């Protein structure tokens, strides 16, 4: 009888272990399903965020391209204006240099003319003095 009780006890232990194992397995499957469901939600959320960020990045890149194009165009316009001003300044410098040369030549002519007038005046003054001296003597 001792063996029968022992076998019966072993069967009951095995039966209870089987029940406990089934409960554990059920709970494990439930946890696995919950984890799987959570992972799927997380993946959907990540996909949603990735889609939104991709759109935001594309929009930002387009804005940057537009701003860059506008700035490049504006810089080119300013470069053209600067080149135009440089060209005008070169022309003005050339004209100014020519005018300075003409003025120097005119000043030189005037100086020569004044020198001639000064010499004439000096000569006339000497002649007048001679005439006055002759008139005083005579």
C-alpha positions in Angstrom: 0.0 0.0 0.0 2.8 2.3 0.5 3.7 2.2 -3.1 0.1 3.0 -4.1 -0.1 6.0 -1.9 3.2 7.1 -3.2 2.1 6.7 -6.8 -1.1 8.5 -6.1 0.8 11.3 -4.4 3.1 11.6 -7.4 0.2 11.7 -9.7 -1.5 14.4 -7.7 1.8 16.4 -7.6 2.3 15.9 -11.3 -1.3 16.9 -11.9 -0.9 20.0 -9.8 2.4 20.8 -11.4 0.6 20.4 -14.8 -2.2 22.8 -13.7 0.4 25.3 -12.3 2.3 25.0 -15.6 -0.8 25.6 -17.6 -1.6 28.7 -15.5 2.0 29.9 -15.8 1.9 29.3 -19.5 -1.4 31.2 -19.9 0.0 34.1 -17.9 3.2 34.0 -19.9 1.2 34.0 -23.1 -0.9 37.0 -21.8 2.3 38.9 -20.9 3.8 38.0 -24.3 0.6 39.3 -26.0 0.6 42.4 -24.0 4.3 43.0 -24.8 3.6 42.3 -28.5 0.7 44.7 -28.5 2.8 47.4 -26.7 5.6 46.9 -29.2 3.1 47.3 -32.1 1.7 50.5 -30.6 5.2 51.7 -30.0 6.2 50.9 -33.6 3.0 52.7 -34.9 3.9 55.7 -32.7 7.5 55.7 -34.0 6.3 55.5 -37.6 3.9 58.4 -36.9 6.6 60.5 -35.4 9.1 59.6 -38.2 6.5 60.6 -40.8 5.8 63.9 -39.1 9.6 64.6 -38.6 10.2 63.7 -42.2 7.6 66.1 -43.4 8.9 68.8 -41.0 12.5 68.2 -42.2 11.4 68.4 -45.8 9.5 71.6 -45.2 12.5 73.1 -43.3 14.9 72.1 -46.1 12.5 73.7 -48.7 12.4 76.9 -46.6 16.2 76.9 -46.3 16.5 76.4 -50.1 14.1 79.3 -50.7 15.8 81.6 -48.3 19.2 80.6 -49.7 17.9 81.3 -53.3 16.5 84.6 -52.2 19.7 85.6 -50.5 21.8 84.5 -53.4 19.7 86.5 -55.8 19.9 89.6 -53.5 23.7 89.1 -53.1 24.0 89.0 -56.9 21.9 92.1 -57.3 24.1 93.9 -54.7 27.2 92.6 -56.5 25.9 94.1 -59.8 25.2 97.4 -58.0 28.6 97.4 -56.5 30.2 96.7 -59.9 28.1 99.5 -61.4 29.3 101.9 -58.7 32.9 100.8 -59.2 32.5 101.4 -62.9 31.1 104.9 -62.3 33.8 105.6 -59.7 36.5 104.6 -62.2 34.9 106.8 -64.8 34.7 109.7 -62.3 38.3 109.2 -61.3 39.4 109.2 -64.9 37.4 112.4 -65.6 38.6 113.9 -62.4 42.2 113.1 -63.3 41.7 114.6 -66.7 40.2 117.7 -65.2 43.0 118.0 -62.7 45.5 117.8 -65.6 43.6 120.4 -67.5 43.4 122.7 -64.5 47.2 122.3 -63.9 47.9 123.2 -67.5 45.6 126.2 -67.2 47.2 127.2 -64.0 50.6 126.9 -65.7 49.4 129.1 -68.6 48.0 131.6 -66.1 51.3 131.6 -64.2 53.2 132.2 -67.4 50.7 135.0 -68.3 51.1 136.6 -64.9 54.9 136.4 -65.2 54.7 138.1 -68.6 52.3 140.8 -67.1 54.7 141.2 -64.1 57.6 141.6 -66.5 55.7 144.1 -68.6 54.5 146.0 -65.5 58.1 146.1 -64.2 59.3 147.3 -67.6 56.5 149.9 -67.8 57.3 151.1 -64.3 61.0 151.5 -65.2 60.0 153.5 -68.4 57.6 155.6 -66.3 60.4 156.3 -63.9 62.8 157.2 -66.7 60.2 159.6 -68.2 59.6 161.1 -64.8 63.3 161.5 -64.3 63.7 163.1 -67.7 60.7 165.4 -67.1 62.1 166.4 -63.7 65.5 167.2 -65.3 64.2 169.1 -68.2 
